Amino acid sequence: MDDVKIGEILRPAGERENSRREERVRHRFWHTVRRAAGRIPFMEELVAAYYCALDHETPTRVRGILLAALFYFVLPLDMIPDFLAVFGFTDDVAVLAAALGAVRPHIKPRHFDAARHALGSEE
């Protein structure tokens, strides 16, 4: 997946669109995580990003980037449909990795703590 397409996916959106994305992400995230289990090598960071995106203390621009990436992740049909066994989540991984790379400093220890708790991998 090229940088231009990823840039289009992660392009900032208005407040109304971010609210729509947040609603869809909240509704579909855990279902999609279960389907993607074992296919996304950075699942803990992805779940931490989810908590960061829902945290209203996170800067608006960062929330927007994360919501865009997570929205793409929960879409059942995207560039490469997720139901394709080997390649289904490869485009999602590219988009998520780009978003995480852009906002990583904003994902706080409390987001990782929540992710570990949700995934049942608390230390």
Backbone as a printed PyTorch tensor [residue, N CA C, xyz], in Angstrom:
tensor([[[  0.8600,  -1.1700,   0.0000],
         [  0.0000,   0.0000,   0.0000],
         [  0.9020,   1.2260,   0.0000]],

        [[  0.6600,   2.1380,  -0.9170],
         [  1.5670,   3.2770,  -1.0300],
         [  1.2360,   4.4060,  -0.0570]],

        [[  2.2280,   5.2900,   0.1320],
         [  2.0930,   6.3820,   1.0930],
         [  0.9730,   7.3430,   0.7380]],

        [[  0.6960,   7.5240,  -0.5620],
         [ -0.3650,   8.4380,  -0.9730],
         [ -1.7130,   7.9260,  -0.4690]],

        [[ -1.9940,   6.6610,  -0.6610],
         [ -3.2620,   6.0880,  -0.2060],
         [ -3.3720,   6.1540,   1.3090]],

        [[ -2.2850,   5.8300,   2.0120],
         [ -2.3140,   5.8990,   3.4750],
         [ -2.5650,   7.3310,   3.9170]],

        [[ -1.9250,   8.2830,   3.2530],
         [ -2.1440,   9.6980,   3.5690],
         [ -3.5890,  10.1060,   3.3710]],

        [[ -4.2230,   9.5810,   2.3340],
         [ -5.6380,   9.8800,   2.0980],
         [ -6.5130,   9.3050,   3.2090]],

        [[ -6.2040,   8.1010,   3.6450],
         [ -6.9860,   7.4550,   4.6930],
         [ -6.8460,   8.2160,   6.0110]],

        [[ -5.6400,   8.6720,   6.3070],
         [ -5.3710,   9.3260,   7.5880],
         [ -5.5860,  10.8370,   7.5460]],

        [[ -6.0810,  11.3490,   6.4440],
         [ -6.3220,  12.7840,   6.3140],
         [ -7.2660,  13.2640,   7.4170]],

        [[ -6.9530,  14.4220,   8.0220],
         [ -7.8340,  14.9470,   9.0770],
         [ -9.2710,  15.1350,   8.5920]],

        [[-10.1920,  14.9070,   9.4920],
         [-11.6210,  15.0680,   9.1870],
         [-12.2170,  16.0590,  10.1760]],

        [[-13.4070,  16.5020,   9.8810],
         [-14.0950,  17.4210,  10.7690],
         [-14.6550,  16.7130,  11.9920]],

        [[-15.1690,  17.5030,  12.9000],
         [-15.7010,  16.9710,  14.1580],
         [-16.8400,  15.9820,  13.9190]],

        [[-17.7190,  16.2860,  12.9920],
         [-18.8580,  15.3950,  12.6980],
         [-18.3630,  14.0400,  12.1810]],

        [[-17.4050,  14.0710,  11.2640],
         [-16.8750,  12.8200,  10.7230],
         [-16.1320,  12.0390,  11.8030]],

        [[-15.3640,  12.7220,  12.6410],
         [-14.6720,  12.0220,  13.7310],
         [-15.6660,  11.3810,  14.6880]],

        [[-16.7720,  12.0410,  14.9530],
         [-17.8060,  11.4560,  15.8250],
         [-18.4000,  10.2160,  15.1890]],

        [[-18.6480,  10.2700,  13.8880],
         [-19.1780,   9.1090,  13.1650],
         [-18.1840,   7.9560,  13.2140]],

        [[-16.9120,   8.2760,  12.9730],
         [-15.8800,   7.2420,  13.0250],
         [-15.7710,   6.6410,  14.4290]],

        [[-15.8100,   7.5060,  15.4410],
         [-15.6920,   7.0110,  16.8140],
         [-16.8340,   6.0520,  17.1390]],

        [[-18.0290,   6.3890,  16.7330],
         [-19.1790,   5.5160,  16.9920],
         [-18.9870,   4.1550,  16.3200]],

        [[-18.5530,   4.1800,  15.0750],
         [-18.3460,   2.9290,  14.3330],
         [-17.2070,   2.1090,  14.9530]],

        [[-16.1230,   2.7940,  15.3330],
         [-14.9890,   2.0990,  15.9520],
         [-15.4190,   1.4560,  17.2630]],

        [[-16.1300,   2.1990,  18.1070],
         [-16.6080,   1.6340,  19.3830],
         [-17.4700,   0.3980,  19.1510]],

        [[-18.2950,   0.4540,  18.1250],
         [-19.2360,  -0.6320,  17.8450],
         [-18.5410,  -1.8850,  17.2900]],

        [[-17.5050,  -1.7260,  16.4550],
         [-16.9260,  -2.8560,  15.7290],
         [-15.5240,  -3.2820,  16.1820]],

        [[-14.8810,  -2.4810,  17.0280],
         [-13.4690,  -2.7130,  17.3230],
         [-13.1970,  -4.1090,  17.8770]],

        [[-13.8630,  -4.4910,  18.9400],
         [-13.5350,  -5.7670,  19.5890],
         [-13.8630,  -6.9660,  18.7070]],

        [[-14.9030,  -6.8710,  17.9240],
         [-15.2250,  -7.9420,  16.9640],
         [-14.0780,  -8.0940,  15.9600]],

        [[-13.5860,  -6.9770,  15.4530],
         [-12.5010,  -7.0110,  14.4680],
         [-11.2040,  -7.4840,  15.1090]],

        [[-10.9410,  -7.0890,  16.3390],
         [ -9.7430,  -7.5500,  17.0420],
         [ -9.7600,  -9.0710,  17.1660]],

        [[-10.8950,  -9.6350,  17.5100],
         [-10.9900, -11.1030,  17.6190],
         [-10.7010, -11.7680,  16.2740]],

        [[-11.2320, -11.1880,  15.1910],
         [-10.9860, -11.7480,  13.8550],
         [ -9.5210, -11.6160,  13.4430]],

        [[ -8.8650, -10.5490,  13.8980],
         [ -7.4800, -10.2810,  13.4990],
         [ -6.4550, -10.9180,  14.4250]],

        [[ -6.9080, -11.5520,  15.4900],
         [ -5.9880, -12.1460,  16.4650],
         [ -4.9730, -13.0280,  15.7500]],

        [[ -3.7050, -12.8130,  16.0600],
         [ -2.6350, -13.5940,  15.4530],
         [ -2.1490, -13.0560,  14.1240]],

        [[ -2.8620, -12.1130,  13.5380],
         [ -2.4680, -11.5570,  12.2370],
         [ -1.8640, -10.1620,  12.3470]],

        [[ -2.0600,  -9.5220,  13.4820],
         [ -1.5200,  -8.1780,  13.6940],
         [ -0.4130,  -8.3230,  14.7400]],

        [[  0.8450,  -8.0950,  14.3410],
         [  1.9580,  -8.3580,  15.2490],
         [  2.0930,  -7.3800,  16.4120]],

        [[  1.3640,  -6.2970,  16.3700],
         [  1.4680,  -5.2810,  17.4250],
         [  0.0980,  -5.0310,  18.0580]],

        [[ -0.5650,  -6.1200,  18.4420],
         [ -1.9370,  -6.0400,  18.9500],
         [ -2.0370,  -5.1960,  20.2180]],

        [[ -1.0840,  -5.3360,  21.1400],
         [ -1.1540,  -4.5540,  22.3670],
         [ -1.0790,  -3.0550,  22.0490]],

        [[ -0.1990,  -2.6830,  21.1410],
         [ -0.0930,  -1.2700,  20.7650],
         [ -1.3610,  -0.8050,  20.0470]],

        [[ -1.9590,  -1.6660,  19.2480],
         [ -3.2080,  -1.3310,  18.5680],
         [ -4.3190,  -1.0650,  19.5810]],

        [[ -4.4430,  -1.9280,  20.5800],
         [ -5.4880,  -1.7460,  21.5930],
         [ -5.1860,  -0.4970,  22.4320]],

        [[ -3.9100,  -0.2380,  22.7180],
         [ -3.5400,   0.9950,  23.4250],
         [ -3.9250,   2.2110,  22.5830]],

        [[ -3.7520,   2.1270,  21.2750],
         [ -4.1480,   3.2160,  20.3800],
         [ -5.6570,   3.4390,  20.4220]],

        [[ -6.4060,   2.3590,  20.5260],
         [ -7.8610,   2.4510,  20.6660],
         [ -8.2160,   3.2660,  21.9090]],

        [[ -7.5910,   2.9320,  23.0310],
         [ -7.8670,   3.6780,  24.2620],
         [ -7.3920,   5.1230,  24.1650]],

        [[ -6.3040,   5.3480,  23.4850],
         [ -5.8060,   6.7060,  23.2780],
         [ -6.7980,   7.5050,  22.4250]],

        [[ -7.3270,   6.8880,  21.3810],
         [ -8.2840,   7.5700,  20.4960],
         [ -9.5660,   7.9430,  21.2230]],

        [[ -9.9620,   7.1430,  22.2120],
         [-11.1910,   7.4140,  22.9550],
         [-10.9720,   8.3350,  24.1520]],

        [[ -9.7230,   8.6460,  24.4380],
         [ -9.3620,   9.4910,  25.5720],
         [ -9.4970,  10.9590,  25.1670]],

        [[-10.4210,  11.6590,  25.7820],
         [-10.6520,  13.0600,  25.4040],
         [ -9.5360,  13.9950,  25.8650]],

        [[ -8.5520,  13.4870,  26.6000],
         [ -7.3600,  14.2690,  26.9280],
         [ -6.3260,  14.2060,  25.8080]],

        [[ -6.5110,  13.2750,  24.8760],
         [ -5.6300,  13.1630,  23.7180],
         [ -5.9070,  14.3390,  22.7950]],

        [[ -4.8650,  14.9830,  22.2470],
         [ -5.0840,  16.1000,  21.3250],
         [ -5.9970,  15.7220,  20.1530]],

        [[ -6.8200,  16.6510,  19.7370],
         [ -7.8140,  16.4140,  18.6900],
         [ -7.1890,  15.8550,  17.4140]],

        [[ -6.0640,  16.4160,  16.9870],
         [ -5.4080,  15.9510,  15.7550],
         [ -4.9910,  14.4870,  15.8870]],

        [[ -4.4580,  14.1200,  17.0340],
         [ -4.0210,  12.7440,  17.2810],
         [ -5.2270,  11.8110,  17.3080]],

        [[ -6.2800,  12.2200,  18.0070],
         [ -7.5060,  11.4130,  18.0270],
         [ -8.0170,  11.1980,  16.6090]],

        [[ -7.9760,  12.2560,  15.7920],
         [ -8.4530,  12.1510,  14.4110],
         [ -7.6600,  11.1440,  13.5940]],

        [[ -6.3420,  11.1780,  13.7280],
         [ -5.4910,  10.2180,  13.0020],
         [ -5.8100,   8.7960,  13.4530]],

        [[ -5.8760,   8.6020,  14.7570],
         [ -6.1500,   7.2590,  15.2720],
         [ -7.5420,   6.7810,  14.8890]],

        [[ -8.5250,   7.6560,  14.9860],
         [ -9.8830,   7.2530,  14.6080],
         [ -9.9580,   6.8910,  13.1310]],

        [[ -9.2350,   7.6260,  12.2870],
         [ -9.2290,   7.3040,  10.8560],
         [ -8.6270,   5.9170,  10.6220]],

        [[ -7.5010,   5.6410,  11.2730],
         [ -6.8560,   4.3360,  11.1040],
         [ -7.7140,   3.2120,  11.6640]],

        [[ -8.2790,   3.4300,  12.8460],
         [ -9.1320,   2.4070,  13.4590],
         [-10.4170,   2.2040,  12.6680]],

        [[-10.9480,   3.2790,  12.1050],
         [-12.1380,   3.1780,  11.2570],
         [-11.8310,   2.2950,  10.0520]],

        [[-10.6870,   2.5140,   9.4400],
         [-10.2760,   1.6840,   8.2980],
         [-10.1340,   0.2270,   8.7360]],

        [[ -9.5690,   0.0150,   9.9180],
         [ -9.3790,  -1.3290,  10.4550],
         [-10.7070,  -2.0630,  10.6410]],

        [[-11.7460,  -1.3760,  11.1060],
         [-13.0110,  -2.0470,  11.3850],
         [-13.9060,  -2.1860,  10.1590]],

        [[-13.5610,  -1.5150,   9.0570],
         [-14.3610,  -1.6590,   7.8440],
         [-14.2710,  -3.0920,   7.3400]],

        [[-15.3900,  -3.7310,   7.0720],
         [-15.3340,  -5.1200,   6.6050],
         [-14.7470,  -5.2510,   5.1940]],

        [[-14.9280,  -4.2580,   4.3630],
         [-14.3810,  -4.2870,   3.0040],
         [-13.5280,  -3.0430,   2.8170]],

        [[-12.2640,  -3.2710,   2.4970],
         [-11.3670,  -2.1490,   2.2520],
         [-10.5260,  -2.5000,   1.0330]],

        [[ -9.3270,  -1.9690,   0.9320],
         [ -8.4940,  -2.2260,  -0.2470],
         [ -8.3230,  -3.7270,  -0.4900]],

        [[ -8.0110,  -4.4570,   0.5510],
         [ -7.8940,  -5.9140,   0.4750],
         [ -8.8840,  -6.4630,   1.4950]],

        [[ -9.9810,  -7.0640,   1.0550],
         [-11.0000,  -7.5460,   2.0000],
         [-10.3960,  -8.4490,   3.0730]],

        [[-10.8110,  -8.2120,   4.3210],
         [-10.2310,  -8.9070,   5.4620],
         [-10.5140, -10.4020,   5.4840]],

        [[-11.4970, -10.8580,   4.7340],
         [-11.8090, -12.2810,   4.7570],
         [-10.8450, -13.1040,   3.9000]],

        [[ -9.9690, -12.4540,   3.1190],
         [ -8.9750, -13.1940,   2.3460],
         [ -7.9040, -13.7040,   3.3170]],

        [[ -7.7500, -15.0000,   3.3710],
         [ -6.9650, -15.6620,   4.4240],
         [ -5.5790, -15.0730,   4.6620]],

        [[ -4.7300, -15.0430,   3.6860],
         [ -3.3450, -14.6570,   3.9090],
         [ -3.1430, -13.1440,   3.8840]],

        [[ -3.8270, -12.4590,   2.9980],
         [ -3.5560, -11.0410,   2.7630],
         [ -4.5700, -10.0910,   3.3820]],

        [[ -5.6180, -10.5950,   3.9810],
         [ -6.7400,  -9.7770,   4.4220],
         [ -6.4250,  -8.5810,   5.2860]],

        [[ -5.4790,  -8.6940,   6.1930],
         [ -5.1960,  -7.5880,   7.0900],
         [ -3.9110,  -6.8440,   6.7310]],

        [[ -3.2860,  -7.1490,   5.5910],
         [ -2.0150,  -6.4980,   5.2590],
         [ -2.1780,  -5.0040,   5.0380]],

        [[ -3.2440,  -4.5890,   4.3740],
         [ -3.4490,  -3.1500,   4.1750],
         [ -3.7870,  -2.4680,   5.4980]],

        [[ -4.5430,  -3.1480,   6.3480],
         [ -4.8660,  -2.6020,   7.6680],
         [ -3.5830,  -2.3950,   8.4790]],

        [[ -2.6930,  -3.3740,   8.4220],
         [ -1.4280,  -3.2770,   9.1620],
         [ -0.6320,  -2.0740,   8.6760]],

        [[ -0.5920,  -1.8530,   7.3650],
         [  0.1540,  -0.7070,   6.8200],
         [ -0.4280,   0.6120,   7.3170]],

        [[ -1.7500,   0.7460,   7.2700],
         [ -2.4000,   1.9740,   7.7300],
         [ -2.1900,   2.1640,   9.2330]],

        [[ -2.3850,   1.1090,  10.0010],
         [ -2.2220,   1.1970,  11.4520],
         [ -0.7850,   1.5260,  11.8320]],

        [[  0.1810,   0.9060,  11.1680],
         [  1.5910,   1.1700,  11.4730],
         [  1.9450,   2.6230,  11.1710]],

        [[  1.4360,   3.1610,  10.0640],
         [  1.6960,   4.5660,   9.7270],
         [  1.0960,   5.4930,  10.7830]],

        [[ -0.1330,   5.2110,  11.1830],
         [ -0.7920,   6.0490,  12.1910],
         [ -0.0490,   5.9690,  13.5260]],

        [[  0.3030,   4.7690,  13.9450],
         [  1.0060,   4.6000,  15.2110],
         [  2.3570,   5.2980,  15.1840]],

        [[  3.0430,   5.2130,  14.0700],
         [  4.3240,   5.8900,  13.9380],
         [  4.1920,   7.3980,  14.0720]],

        [[  3.0810,   7.9290,  13.5940],
         [  2.8670,   9.3780,  13.6360],
         [  2.4850,   9.8870,  15.0180]],

        [[  1.8730,   9.0430,  15.8290],
         [  1.3170,   9.5300,  17.1040],
         [  1.8400,   8.7830,  18.3330]],

        [[  2.7880,   7.9040,  18.1600],
         [  3.2810,   7.0450,  19.2550],
         [  3.5420,   7.7940,  20.5630]],

        [[  4.1550,   8.9900,  20.5580],
         [  4.4100,   9.6750,  21.8390],
         [  3.1390,  10.0230,  22.6300]],

        [[  2.0010,  10.0450,  21.9670],
         [  0.7470,  10.3930,  22.6350],
         [  0.0480,   9.1860,  23.2720]],

        [[  0.5350,   7.9970,  22.9870],
         [ -0.0420,   6.8010,  23.5960],
         [  0.6460,   6.6270,  24.9480]],

        [[ -0.0850,   6.8830,  25.9920],
         [  0.4470,   6.9810,  27.3490],
         [  0.4640,   5.6250,  28.0570]],

        [[  1.2340,   5.5280,  29.1390],
         [  1.2560,   4.2760,  29.9140],
         [ -0.1390,   3.8240,  30.3510]],

        [[ -1.0420,   4.7480,  30.6610],
         [ -2.3990,   4.3500,  31.0740],
         [ -3.1440,   3.6590,  29.9290]],

        [[ -2.8460,   4.0500,  28.6760],
         [ -3.4710,   3.4000,  27.5210],
         [ -2.9400,   1.9730,  27.3760]],

        [[ -1.6230,   1.8100,  27.6040],
         [ -1.0440,   0.4610,  27.5470],
         [ -1.5430,  -0.4020,  28.7030]],

        [[ -1.7060,   0.1930,  29.8690],
         [ -2.2590,  -0.5590,  31.0120],
         [ -3.6610,  -1.0580,  30.6850]],

        [[ -4.4880,  -0.1950,  30.1110],
         [ -5.8550,  -0.5860,  29.7320],
         [ -5.8200,  -1.6790,  28.6670]],

        [[ -4.8800,  -1.5720,  27.7260],
         [ -4.7650,  -2.5830,  26.6700],
         [ -4.3740,  -3.9360,  27.2560]],

        [[ -3.3790,  -3.9380,  28.1290],
         [ -2.9640,  -5.2140,  28.7410],
         [ -4.1110,  -5.8340,  29.5440]],

        [[ -4.8420,  -4.9950,  30.2530],
         [ -5.9920,  -5.4910,  31.0210],
         [ -7.0350,  -6.0990,  30.0850]],

        [[ -7.3640,  -5.3790,  29.0040],
         [ -8.3780,  -5.8470,  28.0530],
         [ -7.9590,  -7.1300,  27.3670]],

        [[ -6.6710,  -7.2730,  27.1090],
         [ -6.1670,  -8.4620,  26.4120],
         [ -5.8500,  -9.5910,  27.3870]],

        [[ -5.9900,  -9.3160,  28.6870],
         [ -5.7240, -10.3410,  29.6900],
         [ -4.2600, -10.6560,  29.8470]],

        [[ -3.4050,  -9.6800,  29.5270],
         [ -1.9640,  -9.9360,  29.6200],
         [ -1.3040,  -9.0070,  30.6310]],

        [[ -1.9840,  -8.7520,  31.7250],
         [ -1.4140,  -7.9000,  32.7680],
         [ -0.2180,  -8.5980,  33.3980]],

        [[  0.7710,  -7.7920,  33.7260],
         [  1.9820,  -8.3510,  34.3450],
         [  1.8440,  -8.3910,  35.8300]]])
